Amino acid sequence: PMRFLVSLFFSFAAGVRISPSPPFAATAVACRRRALPRAVEAVPGESCTGEKVVVVGATGYIGKAVVRESVRRGYATTAVVRDAAKAAGEPKFEGARIATADVCDPPALGAAGSPFEKGAVDVVISCLASRSGSKKDSFAIDYQATLNCLDAARAAGARHFVLLSAFCVKSAERKDPYALQFQYAKMEFEAKLREQTEMTYSIVRPTAFFKSVSGQLEVVNSGAPFVYFDLGEGRCATCNPISEADLAAALVDTVADKSKENALWNLGGPDDGLSMKQQGEMVAEVLGKEEAKLLAVPIGLFDVIIGGLQGGADLALRASRFDAWPEGAPEWLVKGLASGLAGLAQSLEDSAEFGRIGRYYAVEDMLTTDPADKYGRGTPRPHYQRIA
């Protein structure tokens, strides 16, 4: 139940998927004709500098869309993957070069024939992100693996580095008591990116991106209520997510747009935002329900569950360090118990962090209000209409 409730908000934070045509659509041929000197004013959704682009994190949800958009613009695009044979069947990679590389192995990244071979890349677009959000995974991927790619890009002589970050990194910057581990990992990498001087950079922080929430829709369609978290006095989190195609277009825009050099861009979709309650009402409307059935779960439920998980983790960790074993206790038994308890502590700690992630997106608005921070055409309703 915990993972189900958390996943509702983690899914909304990650977005709901929609597949509109990219904004200001243009053919690859037309975009190749737009491979003009970078002094010319960039055209959103169209401009192409004609440079060599490498996309890391290419097999992820947004990474695939970025590869497709980069190819559509006319860029010579390389998609960095772990399994080339599997990636070869991905339709969104059509027209791109597929290269195998381990972003956790720095020496391999710059080896001869690699995506970061000297002179092989002009622009890197990083869509790397940890899968779990745990502290270990976050610092291994959101920080260290991304730093490996930055170092490899610098060594290869690349000009520009585009980072897909997250709107919520602001919580780590403010040192909010509820800031998350992956936010700190991304913040620390952003600092490294700003510190270096060999390359220009663009940091893009989307509020949220569209991703499948068909499970929630199917539940509602079966007659069950749409679940959201009540913050009290009828309040709930609000967000203006950005579609995968629009976000991909924005990321590729930064390659040619001088105004986005050495800059941070908070980015949301074009609408005014939807609360979770409004999202539930929209789902019911799209499904043709006479009345929206909504279940408001008190946010305090998260606090109870997270507190229990964290308390269990702390207790298991203390127990793993217990050293007053009876004299003569077998060493294998002592070590085995200590190792098992340490593993349990780590598992509970990760579960508590997962709960904190869910709670964060249940209480924090992921919303841009400045027109300059709104982009594209995609909105959630067409997604629900499509999957309904």
C-alpha positions in Angstrom: 0.0 0.0 0.0 2.8 2.4 0.8 4.5 2.0 -2.6 1.1 2.3 -4.3 0.3 5.6 -2.6 3.8 7.0 -3.1 3.9 5.9 -6.7 0.8 8.0 -7.4 2.7 11.2 -6.6 6.1 10.1 -7.9 4.4 9.3 -11.2 2.7 12.7 -11.3 6.0 14.3 -10.4 7.6 12.4 -13.2 4.7 13.4 -15.4 2.1 11.8 -17.6 3.0 10.8 -21.1 1.7 12.5 -24.2 2.9 12.4 -27.7 2.0 15.6 -29.6 4.0 16.9 -32.5 7.0 18.9 -31.2 6.3 22.6 -31.1 7.0 24.6 -34.2 7.5 21.3 -36.1 9.9 21.4 -39.0 11.4 18.6 -41.1 15.0 17.4 -40.7 15.8 18.7 -44.2 14.4 22.2 -43.3 16.4 22.1 -40.1 19.6 21.2 -41.9 19.1 24.4 -44.0 18.9 26.2 -40.7 22.4 25.1 -39.7 23.4 28.8 -39.6 26.2 30.5 -37.7 25.3 30.7 -34.0 25.3 34.5 -34.1 21.9 34.3 -35.9 18.9 34.4 -33.6 17.7 31.0 -32.6 14.3 29.8 -33.6 12.6 27.6 -30.9 11.8 24.1 -32.1 13.8 24.6 -35.3 17.4 25.9 -35.1 20.3 23.5 -35.7 23.9 24.5 -35.5 25.0 21.5 -37.4 27.2 20.2 -34.6 27.8 16.7 -33.3 25.5 15.9 -30.3 26.0 13.1 -27.8 23.0 12.1 -25.6 23.8 10.2 -22.4 20.9 8.7 -20.5 19.5 8.1 -23.9 17.5 5.0 -23.0 15.4 6.8 -20.4 12.0 8.3 -20.9 13.2 11.8 -21.8 16.5 10.6 -23.3 14.7 8.8 -26.1 12.6 11.9 -26.9 15.8 14.0 -26.9 17.5 11.6 -29.4 14.5 11.7 -31.7 14.3 15.5 -31.5 18.0 16.0 -32.1 17.9 13.8 -35.2 14.7 15.6 -36.4 16.5 18.9 -36.2 19.4 17.6 -38.4 22.1 17.1 -35.8 24.6 14.3 -36.1 23.3 12.5 -33.0 24.9 9.7 -31.0 22.8 7.8 -28.4 24.9 6.4 -25.6 23.5 3.1 -24.3 24.5 0.1 -22.3 22.9 -2.5 -24.6 23.4 -1.7 -28.3 21.5 -4.7 -29.5 18.4 -3.8 -27.5 18.7 -0.2 -28.5 18.8 -1.0 -32.2 15.1 -1.9 -32.1 14.1 1.5 -30.5 12.1 3.5 -33.1 13.1 6.8 -31.5 16.7 6.1 -32.3 16.1 5.9 -36.0 18.7 8.1 -37.7 21.0 8.2 -34.7 24.3 6.5 -34.2 24.1 4.0 -31.3 27.2 3.7 -29.1 27.9 1.5 -26.1 29.6 3.1 -23.1 29.5 2.7 -19.3 29.1 6.2 -17.8 30.4 4.7 -14.5 33.7 3.8 -16.1 35.7 7.1 -16.8 38.6 5.5 -18.7 36.3 3.8 -21.1 34.3 7.0 -21.9 37.3 8.6 -23.7 38.8 5.5 -25.3 39.4 5.3 -29.1 36.1 4.8 -30.9 34.1 5.8 -27.8 31.4 8.6 -28.0 33.8 10.9 -26.2 36.8 10.3 -28.3 38.8 13.5 -28.9 37.0 15.6 -31.5 34.0 13.3 -31.7 31.6 15.5 -29.8 30.6 19.2 -29.8 27.6 19.1 -27.5 26.6 16.7 -24.7 23.0 16.5 -23.5 22.8 14.6 -20.2 19.5 13.0 -19.3 21.1 10.7 -16.6 19.0 10.1 -13.5 19.0 7.5 -10.8 16.2 5.0 -10.9 15.4 4.6 -7.2 16.2 8.0 -5.7 18.1 6.4 -2.9 21.2 8.2 -1.5 23.6 5.6 -3.0 22.0 5.6 -6.5 21.6 9.3 -6.5 25.2 10.1 -5.9 26.4 7.3 -8.2 24.3 8.5 -11.2 23.0 12.1 -10.7 26.4 13.2 -9.4 29.3 10.9 -10.2 28.3 9.3 -13.5 27.2 12.8 -14.8 30.5 14.2 -13.6 32.3 11.4 -15.5 30.5 12.5 -18.7 31.4 16.2 -18.1 35.1 15.3 -17.6 35.0 13.2 -20.7 33.3 16.0 -22.7 36.0 18.5 -21.6 38.8 16.1 -22.5 37.2 15.5 -25.9 37.1 19.2 -26.7 33.3 19.6 -26.6 31.8 23.2 -26.6 28.6 22.9 -24.6 27.0 20.7 -21.9 23.2 20.6 -21.4 22.0 19.2 -18.1 18.5 17.9 -17.5 18.1 18.7 -13.8 14.9 19.1 -11.8 12.8 22.1 -10.6 12.8 20.6 -7.0 16.6 21.1 -6.7 15.7 24.4 -5.2 14.8 22.6 -2.0 18.4 21.4 -1.6 19.6 25.0 -2.4 17.4 26.3 0.4 18.5 23.5 2.7 14.9 22.6 3.4 14.7 20.0 6.2 12.7 17.8 3.8 15.1 18.1 0.9 15.8 14.8 -0.8 19.1 12.9 -1.5 18.7 13.1 -5.3 18.2 16.8 -5.1 21.5 17.2 -3.2 23.2 15.0 -5.7 21.9 17.1 -8.7 22.8 20.3 -6.8 26.3 19.2 -6.2 26.8 18.3 -9.9 25.3 21.7 -11.0 28.0 23.3 -8.9 30.7 21.3 -10.6 29.3 22.3 -14.0 29.4 26.0 -13.1 32.9 25.8 -11.7 34.5 24.5 -14.9 35.5 27.0 -17.6 36.3 24.9 -20.6 32.7 24.6 -21.8 29.5 26.6 -21.8 26.5 25.0 -20.2 22.7 25.1 -19.9 20.8 23.8 -16.9 17.2 22.9 -17.5 15.0 22.2 -14.5 11.5 20.9 -15.5 8.7 21.0 -13.1 7.5 17.6 -14.1 7.2 15.7 -17.4 4.3 13.7 -18.8 4.5 10.0 -18.0 2.0 7.2 -18.0 -0.5 7.2 -15.1 -2.8 4.8 -16.9 -2.9 2.6 -13.8 -4.7 5.4 -11.9 -7.0 5.9 -14.9 -7.8 2.2 -15.1 -8.5 2.1 -11.4 -11.0 5.0 -11.8 -12.5 3.4 -14.8 -13.2 0.3 -12.8 -15.2 2.4 -10.3 -12.6 3.0 -7.6 -11.8 6.6 -6.5 -9.0 8.8 -7.7 -6.5 9.0 -4.7 -4.7 12.2 -3.7 -3.3 13.7 -0.6 -5.1 16.3 1.4 -2.9 19.1 2.8 -5.7 20.5 4.9 -8.3 23.1 4.2 -9.0 21.6 0.8 -5.4 22.2 -0.4 -3.3 19.8 -2.5 -0.2 20.0 -4.7 -0.4 21.8 -8.1 1.8 21.3 -11.1 2.2 22.4 -14.7 4.0 19.4 -16.3 5.7 19.6 -19.6 5.2 16.9 -22.3 8.1 14.7 -23.3 8.2 16.2 -26.9 8.1 19.8 -25.6 10.9 19.1 -23.0 13.0 17.4 -25.6 12.6 20.4 -27.9 13.5 22.8 -25.1 16.7 20.9 -24.3 17.8 20.8 -27.9 16.9 24.5 -28.2 19.7 25.4 -25.7 22.3 24.1 -28.2 21.7 27.1 -30.5 20.3 29.7 -28.1 23.0 32.1 -26.9 20.6 33.4 -24.2 20.6 30.0 -22.6 24.4 29.8 -22.3 25.7 29.5 -18.8 22.2 29.9 -17.6 19.6 28.0 -15.5 16.1 27.6 -17.0 13.2 26.6 -14.8 10.6 25.1 -17.2 7.0 24.0 -17.1 4.2 23.4 -19.6 2.1 26.1 -21.2 -0.9 25.9 -18.9 -1.6 27.5 -15.5 -1.2 24.2 -13.7 -3.5 21.4 -12.3 -4.0 20.4 -8.7 -4.2 16.7 -8.0 -7.9 17.1 -7.2 -8.4 18.8 -10.6 -6.5 16.0 -12.2 -8.9 13.5 -10.7 -11.9 15.4 -11.9 -10.4 15.6 -15.4 -9.9 11.8 -15.4 -13.5 11.2 -14.5 -14.7 13.7 -17.1 -12.6 12.1 -19.9 -13.9 8.6 -18.9 -17.5 9.9 -19.0 -18.2 9.4 -15.4 -21.3 11.3 -14.1 -19.4 12.3 -10.9 -15.8 12.3 -9.9 -15.0 9.9 -7.1 -12.1 11.3 -5.1 -10.4 9.9 -2.1 -8.4 12.5 -0.1 -5.8 10.8 2.1 -4.4 12.8 5.0 -0.8 13.8 4.5 -0.1 12.7 8.0 -0.2 9.1 6.8 3.1 9.6 5.1 4.6 11.0 8.3 3.6 7.9 10.3 4.9 5.4 7.7 8.1 7.3 7.1 8.7 7.6 10.8 8.2 3.9 11.3 10.6 3.0 8.5 13.3 5.4 9.6 12.9 4.3 13.2 13.3 0.7 12.1 16.4 1.6 10.1 18.0 3.4 13.0 17.3 0.5 15.3 18.7 -2.1 12.9 21.8 0.0 12.4 22.5 0.2 16.1 21.9 -3.5 16.5 24.4 -4.3 13.7 27.1 -2.5 15.7 26.4 -4.4 18.9 29.6 -5.8 20.3 28.7 -7.3 23.7 28.1 -10.8 22.4 28.4 -13.7 24.8 31.9 -15.0 25.2 32.5 -17.9 22.9 29.9 -16.8 20.3 31.0 -18.2 16.9 32.6 -15.5 14.8 30.7 -16.5 11.7 27.4 -16.0 13.6 28.4 -12.6 14.9 29.5 -11.4 11.5 26.5 -12.9 9.8 24.1 -11.2 12.2 25.9 -7.9 11.9 25.9 -8.0 8.1 22.2 -9.0 8.0 21.2 -6.2 10.3 23.3 -3.7 8.4 21.6 -4.8 5.2 18.2 -4.5 6.8 19.0 -1.0 8.0 20.0 0.1 4.5 16.8 -1.4 3.0 14.6 0.4 5.5 16.6 3.6 5.0 16.0 3.4 1.3 12.3 2.7 1.8 12.1 5.7 4.2 13.7 7.9 1.5 11.2 6.6 -1.1 8.5 7.6 1.3 10.0 11.1 1.7 10.1 11.4 -2.1 6.4 10.6 -2.3 5.6 13.0 0.5 7.6 15.8 -1.1 5.6 15.6 -4.3 2.4 15.4 -2.4 3.0 18.7 -0.6 5.2 20.8 -3.0 3.9 22.7 -6.0 5.9 22.1 -9.1 4.7 25.2 -10.9 6.2 27.9 -13.0 4.4 31.2 -13.3 6.8 33.4 -15.4 5.8 33.2 -19.1 9.5 32.8 -19.9 9.4 29.6 -17.9 6.5 28.1 -19.8 7.1 26.2 -23.0 5.4 24.1 -25.7 1.8 23.1 -26.5 1.2 19.8 -24.7 -1.3 19.6 -21.8 -2.5 16.7 -19.7 -6.0 16.4 -21.1 -5.0 15.0 -24.5 -3.0 12.3 -22.7 -6.0 11.1 -20.7 -8.2 11.2 -23.8 -5.7 9.1 -25.7 -5.2 6.4 -23.1 -8.9 6.4 -22.2 
